[in-house]
């Protein structure tokens, strides 16, 4: 049962992270922001992707041990 709860938790976190990243992608495509904001959003997107990778890696490690 603990693995099921952990699975649901990681799915939820990934969904939230994906939503935030999609919003950034949409605003980037629209180009209705200045260059400084655009650069900051690119950095946030990289950090968001790394966060997803870390969450998945942590999940895998937790399940494997």
PyMOL commands that set and color helices and strands:
alter all, ss='L'
color gray80, all
select helices_A, chain A and resi 2-30+35-64
alter helices_A, ss='H'
color red, helices_A
deselect
rebuild
show_as cartoon
